[in-house]
Amino acid sequence: MILQKYKIVFGGTMGAGKTAAIKSLSEISVLSTEAVNTDETAHSKAWTTVGIDYGEIKLDDGTIVGLYGTPGQDRFDFVWAVICKGAIGAVILIDHSRKTALDDLKFYHHAFKKHVNNIIVGITHVDKDPQQLLKKYRDWMSMNNYVMPIFAVDAREKDDVLLMVEALIARAEIEYA
């Protein structure tokens, strides 16, 4: 069941900022399924999403877009297909400060492209490791002939998240026009 006409999914690594991104943009109180993090080897944050996060944003024309956040741990990958059903696209958030950030992008891109064609990449936590910034991700995309917009973002900043969402919607409009 789709609650509204347009749906955008936020996926990616645990701690990359999926919940923060939805909270920064949503015009309603965010429905969150956060629970105490019991996997501190994956990330040291206290809480983590175990189901979905849900928020909404209203576009200038009155269209309501549902914002759906997925759990980042791959043991919840069965949820990703369900959440992606009917989505106009996905924003994949990758934590740049992780040593495995490029491998994370490869993994989440592969996982989500099974469910959506329209993918935007947001690289978070760039302040913790300013080296190379987006170069390694762009190089990987180029080597694999992937064409996806990529942004360095602070998931807590509404304007950063809004830019990604607008880019995703613009790509969807071009693809489905």
N, C-alpha and C positions, 0 to 999 in steps of 0.2 A: 504494500500500500504506500503510495506516495502522497504526502500531506500537502504539497504544493507543486506548482508546475516546474519550478526550477530547483535544482539540488546540486550543491557543491560539497565534495568530500575532502577532508583534510586527513592525510595519512603521513606516515614517516616514523622516524625513530622515537623511541621513548625519550622524553625530555627535550624534544626539538621545539616544542611550543605550540602544539596543535590546540590544546585547550586554551592557552593564552591568546592565540590568534582568534579563536571563535569568541572568546570573552571580550576582546578588544573591539570587535566589529558588531557583535549582535546588538540588536535594538530591543531584545526581550531578555529576561533573565535566562541564563543558560542552564539547560538541563544537563547535569553532569553525572557520570557514573564513576566518579573517582573513589578509589579504595586505598587503604594503606598499602604502600609499596612493600612487597615481601621479596622482591628481586633486586636487592641492593648491589649485586654484581653487575647488573645491566645499567643501573643508574642509582645515584644516591638520594634522589628526591623523595620526599615523605609520602606523596600521594601520586597515584597513576590511574589513568582511565582503563577500565576493565570492560566496558560495554560501548556506549556511544556518548558523545557530547552533542547537544543540539542547540542551535541558536538561529536567529533570522535577521535578515537585513532587507529593507525595503528600498528598491531602486527609485530613481526620479520619476519613472512612469507609473509607480505604484505596485510594480511587480514584486512579490515577496520571494526571496531566495532562501531556501533552507541551507544551513551550514551544519554539516555532520562531521564530527571528529571520530576517528577510529582509535582503538588501542594500538600502541606501537609495537608491543611484543609479538613476535611471529607466532607464538602459540595461540594467538587469537585471530590468525589469518582467515579462519572460516567465517568470521564476522565481516571481513572486508568485502567479500562478494555480495553479501546481503545489503550492506550499506551503500555500495556503489550502484546497485540496481536503479536505473532511471536517472543517474546523475549526468549533468552536462559536462562534468570533468572533475579532476582531482588536483589538489594542491599537495605536493609532496614536500614535507619539511625535513631538512637534514641538519643535524647538529654538527657544524663545522669544527668544533673543538674536539670531536672524537677522532681518535687515530684511524678509525675505520670509516670515516665519513664518505669516501668515494665508494667503498664497498657497500655501504649503506644505501647510497643512491642507486647503485646497480641493482641491489636486492629489491628495494621498494619500487623502482621503475618497472622491473620485470614483473613483480607481483601485481601492481595496479594496472599495467597496460593490458592485462588479461580481462579487466572489467570496464575500463574507460579508455577512449582514444585521445581525449583532450587532457594533457597533463602540463602543469606549471610547476617549477621547482623553486622553493624558497630555501635559502641557506641561512641558518640562524647561528647565533653565538659567534659571529665573525669577530667580535671584539676580543674574544679569548684566544684567538689564533689568527692574527691579521696576515699571515704569510700566504701568498698565492691567491688569496680570496677566491675568486670564481674561476681562475684559469684551469685548474685541474678538472673541474666539472665540465667546463666548455670543451676542453680537449677531449674528454671521454665521449661527450655527445657528438663531437665532430668525427671522431674515429668510428663511431657506430652509426653515423648518418641519422642521428636523432635531431629533430628540430623542436625544441621546447624552450620557451622563455625561462630565464633563470634570474632570480633576484636575491640580493643580499638583504635580509630583513631582520627587524626586531619584531618578533611576534606580539609583543605587548603594545606596539605602536599601530593605532588604527589606520593611519595613512599608508604604512607599509603593507599591511594586510589587504586593505582596500585596493591598492594598486595591483596586487596579484589577482584578486577576485575580478577586477575589471578586465584585466588581460585575459583571464580564463573565459569570461563571458564574451569578449570580443572574438576570441578564437572560435567559440561555439557558434556565434552568429555567422561568421564567415563560412564555417564548415557546413552548417545546416541551412544556409540561406538558399 
